[in-house]
Amino acid sequence: MIQSPANERELVKARAALMKGLKSLTDSDIIGEVVPSDFIPSVELNVKYLTKKVNYGKELSVDATRMIPEVSWVPETDKTRYTLIMTDPDVPSKKNPEDGEFRHWVVANIKGSAYKNGEDLSDYVSPSPPSGSGFHRYVFLLYKQPGKLDFEVLTGKRSGWEAHSWAEGYGLELVGCNFFKAQVKG
């Protein structure tokens, strides 16, 4: 298949965005702490809260993140299934993350990129870092599924969870990641 110049420019732009994201993920310790140190994103994960775009570690206000975000990516095919996770690894703070990750949102069996038609395994809980605990990293993870899976709805305690370990238990492949930082000054 011959690529047109416009398609080549889009490919170059997408690769550049992924590499910029990779640097931010590494510099912010997402890679190594939340996802494996050998992770290299292959899918650009776009997240937006109304008019506020999630952009690899840029700060967003807690108020701006109250509603469920819009999420998009280019799926491998329209039939490929994905799982989308939002997690906070900084509980109660980045300096002292003794409570592990906090599970904010999990949507599974997403066909293509129609996440609104996926199965909510854990309803969206907006960020609410403790006052004075500094910046928290809110991480969006996109996993490719090996097909349609039977998941159990996640109930109970949301803290002390490990998103990547849970995903590996289902044979999911991490393909995309993005994150923002938020804090409540105190």
Summary of the structure (lengths in Angstrom):
residues: 186
radius of gyration: 16.3
end to end distance: 56.9
largest distance: 56.9
contacts: 543
relative contact order: 0.21
helix: 22%
strand: 31%
